Amino acid sequence: MAMRAVQSAVEAQIAAGTIQGSVNDFFPSEDPKWDSNVIEQMEWLKRYQNWVVYVMRNAIPKAINWSRLYKIK
C-alpha cells in the first residue's frame, strides 16, 4: 500500500516535470547503499527520507475516534 502511494506520487511529479528520473531513482525498492558522507548521496538520502515522511502522512489510513462516534448517539 505504501509503496504504491509513493510510486503514484513520484510518477505524478515526473509527469508534471517537477522532477526528472524514474521512480526507482527517488524511492528504490532495494538498498541503494548511499554513503551519508558523500554530499550528493546525502541529498538522495534526504529525498528518500522526505518520501518516507510523505507516505507516513498520506498513505496510512487515519484511526477513527470511536469515542466521538458513540457520543453522537
N, CA, C and O atoms as a DFTB+ gen file, in Angstrom:
292 C
 N C O
     1  1       0.826      -1.188       0.000
     2  2       0.000       0.000       0.000
     3  2       0.871       1.252       0.000
     4  3       0.637       2.164      -0.793
     5  1       1.860       1.307       0.869
     6  2       2.706       2.485       0.962
     7  2       3.566       2.641      -0.286
     8  3       3.763       3.749      -0.784
     9  1       4.069       1.530      -0.779
    10  2       4.916       1.586      -1.975
    11  2       4.124       2.097      -3.171
    12  3       4.639       2.877      -3.971
    13  1       2.878       1.661      -3.294
    14  2       2.035       2.138      -4.393
    15  2       1.769       3.631      -4.268
    16  3       1.740       4.340      -5.274
    17  1       1.575       4.116      -3.047
    18  2       1.321       5.546      -2.834
    19  2       2.532       6.376      -3.229
    20  3       2.394       7.431      -3.848
    21  1       3.710       5.903      -2.872
    22  2       4.926       6.625      -3.243
    23  2       5.126       6.587      -4.752
    24  3       5.470       7.599      -5.363
    25  1       4.911       5.425      -5.350
    26  2       5.094       5.307      -6.796
    27  2       4.166       6.250      -7.547
    28  3       4.586       6.914      -8.494
    29  1       2.913       6.312      -7.131
    30  2       1.985       7.199      -7.835
    31  2       2.335       8.663      -7.603
    32  3       2.194       9.480      -8.513
    33  1       2.789       9.005      -6.404
    34  2       3.180      10.388      -6.124
    35  2       4.420      10.782      -6.923
    36  3       4.481      11.883      -7.471
    37  1       5.397       9.899      -6.989
    38  2       6.614      10.186      -7.758
    39  2       6.292      10.255      -9.242
    40  3       6.800      11.132      -9.941
    41  1       5.451       9.342      -9.739
    42  2       5.066       9.375     -11.152
    43  2       4.330      10.673     -11.487
    44  3       4.515      11.220     -12.575
    45  1       3.510      11.167     -10.579
    46  2       2.809      12.430     -10.805
    47  2       3.800      13.587     -10.874
    48  3       3.656      14.484     -11.704
    49  1       4.805      13.566     -10.000
    50  2       5.835      14.617     -10.018
    51  2       6.645      14.558     -11.309
    52  3       6.985      15.595     -11.879
    53  1       6.954      13.349     -11.768
    54  2       7.716      13.184     -13.013
    55  2       6.880      13.662     -14.200
    56  3       7.388      14.347     -15.087
    57  1       5.599      13.299     -14.212
    58  2       4.719      13.710     -15.313
    59  2       4.549      15.226     -15.354
    60  3       4.439      15.814     -16.430
    61  1       4.528      15.850     -14.189
    62  2       4.377      17.300     -14.126
    63  2       5.672      18.021     -14.493
    64  3       5.665      19.226     -14.744
    65  1       6.768      17.293     -14.524
    66  2       8.046      17.892     -14.861
    67  2       8.778      18.496     -13.670
    68  3       9.799      19.163     -13.833
    69  1       8.255      18.262     -12.480
    70  2       8.888      18.792     -11.273
    71  2      10.220      18.114     -11.000
    72  3      11.188      18.763     -10.603
    73  1      10.264      16.800     -11.216
    74  2      11.492      16.040     -11.028
    75  2      11.759      15.212     -12.276
    76  3      10.847      14.923     -13.050
    77  1      13.010      14.836     -12.461
    78  2      13.373      14.027     -13.614
    79  2      14.011      12.735     -13.134
    80  3      14.729      12.721     -12.134
    81  1      13.750      11.670     -13.839
    82  2      14.295      10.373     -13.481
    83  2      13.192       9.339     -13.442
    84  3      12.118       9.532     -14.011
    85  1      13.467       8.248     -12.768
    86  2      12.473       7.190     -12.638
    87  2      12.086       7.034     -11.171
    88  3      12.718       7.607     -10.284
    89  1      11.056       6.263     -10.936
    90  2      10.590       6.023      -9.569
    91  2      11.689       5.365      -8.751
    92  3      11.873       5.686      -7.576
    93  1      12.416       4.449      -9.367
    94  2      13.492       3.746      -8.662
    95  2      14.625       4.689      -8.260
    96  3      15.332       4.419      -7.289
    97  1      14.808       5.787      -8.987
    98  2      15.839       6.758      -8.612
    99  2      15.498       7.461      -7.304
   100  3      16.386       7.758      -6.504
   101  1      14.217       7.727      -7.088
   102  2      13.808       8.502      -5.925
   103  2      13.384       7.648      -4.740
   104  3      13.571       8.037      -3.587
   105  1      12.816       6.488      -5.025
   106  2      12.362       5.607      -3.953
   107  2      12.718       4.172      -4.318
   108  3      11.851       3.409      -4.744
   109  1      13.997       3.794      -4.154
   110  2      14.424       2.447      -4.553
   111  2      13.810       1.372      -3.665
   112  3      13.608       1.577      -2.468
   113  1      13.517       0.229      -4.265
   114  2      12.927      -0.871      -3.510
   115  2      13.990      -1.728      -2.832
   116  3      13.679      -2.512      -1.936
   117  1      15.239      -1.580      -3.257
   118  2      16.350      -2.291      -2.633
   119  2      17.313      -1.277      -2.030
   120  3      17.242      -0.089      -2.343
   121  1      18.202      -1.735      -1.177
   122  2      19.175      -0.862      -0.531
   123  2      20.113      -0.258      -1.578
   124  3      20.871      -0.991      -2.213
   125  1      20.075       1.069      -1.769
   126  2      20.949       1.684      -2.773
   127  2      22.384       1.880      -2.289
   128  3      23.250       2.288      -3.063
   129  1      22.637       1.593      -1.019
   130  2      23.976       1.716      -0.429
   131  2      24.519       3.137      -0.556
   132  3      25.673       3.340      -0.933
   133  1      23.665       4.126      -0.235
   134  2      24.097       5.512      -0.258
   135  2      25.001       5.772       0.936
   136  3      24.724       5.312       2.044
   137  1      26.077       6.509       0.710
   138  2      27.022       6.883       1.758
   139  2      26.674       8.290       2.230
   140  3      26.709       9.233       1.440
   141  1      26.342       8.439       3.504
   142  2      25.939       9.746       4.024
   143  2      27.102      10.717       4.139
   144  3      26.890      11.891       4.443
   145  1      28.320      10.260       3.905
   146  2      29.480      11.152       3.946
   147  2      29.752      11.812       2.597
   148  3      30.543      12.752       2.518
   149  1      29.108      11.333       1.540
   150  2      29.233      11.926       0.214
   151  2      28.048      12.873       0.030
   152  3      26.897      12.463       0.181
   153  1      28.323      14.133      -0.295
   154  2      27.275      15.162      -0.326
   155  2      26.147      14.808      -1.292
   156  3      24.976      14.936      -0.936
   157  1      26.474      14.369      -2.501
   158  2      25.441      14.033      -3.486
   159  2      24.560      12.884      -3.000
   160  3      23.340      12.925      -3.159
   161  1      25.166      11.877      -2.418
   162  2      24.406      10.738      -1.918
   163  2      23.613      11.125      -0.671
   164  3      22.548      10.561      -0.422
   165  1      24.109      12.068       0.105
   166  2      23.371      12.555       1.274
   167  2      22.089      13.261       0.829
   168  3      21.051      13.142       1.480
   169  1      22.168      13.999      -0.292
   170  2      20.971      14.661      -0.829
   171  2      19.934      13.625      -1.262
   172  3      18.738      13.814      -1.037
   173  1      20.388      12.528      -1.884
   174  2      19.468      11.463      -2.290
   175  2      18.835      10.821      -1.058
   176  3      17.652      10.483      -1.065
   177  1      19.631      10.657      -0.003
   178  2      19.119      10.081       1.230
   179  2      18.057      10.982       1.855
   180  3      17.036      10.497       2.343
   181  1      18.294      12.284       1.841
   182  2      17.308      13.238       2.374
   183  2      16.010      13.186       1.571
   184  3      14.923      13.246       2.146
   185  1      16.115      13.076       0.255
   186  2      14.910      12.966      -0.580
   187  2      14.138      11.696      -0.239
   188  3      12.911      11.705      -0.134
   189  1      14.879      10.609      -0.070
   190  2      14.254       9.339       0.294
   191  2      13.522       9.477       1.631
   192  3      12.394       9.007       1.779
   193  1      14.164      10.118       2.591
   194  2      13.539      10.312       3.901
   195  2      12.287      11.164       3.786
   196  3      11.301      10.908       4.478
   197  1      12.310      12.170       2.926
   198  2      11.122      13.007       2.722
   199  2       9.976      12.202       2.115
   200  3       8.816      12.418       2.465
   201  1      10.292      11.271       1.204
   202  2       9.246      10.419       0.636
   203  2       8.672       9.493       1.703
   204  3       7.469       9.233       1.708
   205  1       9.504       8.997       2.598
   206  2       9.012       8.141       3.686
   207  2       8.061       8.931       4.578
   208  3       7.019       8.415       4.982
   209  1       8.404      10.160       4.884
   210  2       7.521      11.017       5.690
   211  2       6.212      11.258       4.955
   212  3       5.145      11.241       5.568
   213  1       6.283      11.482       3.643
   214  2       5.085      11.681       2.841
   215  2       4.156      10.474       2.938
   216  3       2.943      10.621       3.093
   217  1       4.735       9.288       2.845
   218  2       3.941       8.057       2.934
   219  2       3.306       7.946       4.309
   220  3       2.127       7.610       4.424
   221  1       4.070       8.221       5.339
   222  2       3.538       8.104       6.703
   223  2       2.361       9.050       6.914
   224  3       1.414       8.713       7.625
   225  1       2.412      10.210       6.315
   226  2       1.343      11.200       6.500
   227  2       0.132      10.962       5.604
   228  3      -0.999      11.240       6.004
   229  1       0.361      10.450       4.395
   230  2      -0.723      10.399       3.415
   231  2      -1.237       9.011       3.059
   232  3      -2.414       8.873       2.723
   233  1      -0.422       8.004       3.116
   234  2      -0.839       6.685       2.637
   235  2      -1.436       5.821       3.733
   236  3      -2.265       4.956       3.453
   237  1      -1.035       6.037       4.957
   238  2      -1.530       5.209       6.056
   239  2      -2.877       5.768       6.517
   240  3      -2.971       6.950       6.847
   241  1      -3.910       4.942       6.543
   242  2      -5.228       5.429       6.955
   243  2      -5.226       5.910       8.403
   244  3      -4.567       5.342       9.274
   245  1      -5.971       6.954       8.619
   246  2      -6.061       7.516       9.959
   247  2      -7.012       6.679      10.813
   248  3      -7.981       6.111      10.309
   249  1      -6.724       6.612      12.099
   250  2      -7.569       5.864      13.023
   251  2      -8.865       6.632      13.276
   252  3      -8.880       7.862      13.310
   253  1      -9.931       5.894      13.450
   254  2     -11.226       6.503      13.733
   255  2     -11.346       6.714      15.234
   256  3     -11.039       5.822      16.025
   257  1     -11.791       7.888      15.610
   258  2     -12.007       8.184      17.020
   259  2     -13.402       7.675      17.402
   260  3     -14.395       8.390      17.269
   261  1     -13.457       6.433      17.875
   262  2     -14.726       5.788      18.171
   263  2     -15.463       6.468      19.318
   264  3     -16.693       6.447      19.342
   265  1     -14.765       7.058      20.249
   266  2     -15.441       7.691      21.378
   267  2     -16.299       8.862      20.904
   268  3     -17.373       9.094      21.460
   269  1     -15.858       9.594      19.907
   270  2     -16.664      10.685      19.367
   271  2     -17.916      10.143      18.676
   272  3     -18.990      10.736      18.782
   273  1     -17.785       9.043      17.985
   274  2     -18.948       8.458      17.314
   275  2     -19.992       7.996      18.311
   276  3     -21.188       8.148      18.065
   277  1     -19.559       7.429      19.443
   278  2     -20.515       6.967      20.441
   279  2     -21.195       8.128      21.154
   280  3     -22.314       7.968      21.643
   281  1     -20.558       9.287      21.228
   282  2     -21.163      10.464      21.854
   283  2     -22.318      11.011      21.023
   284  3     -23.213      11.665      21.558
   285  1     -22.303      10.748      19.729
   286  2     -23.349      11.261      18.842
   287  2     -24.695      10.638      19.167
   288  3     -25.722      11.306      19.041
   289  1     -24.719       9.377      19.584
   290  2     -25.978       8.690      19.888
   291  2     -26.707       9.312      20.989
   292  3     -27.784       8.844      21.358
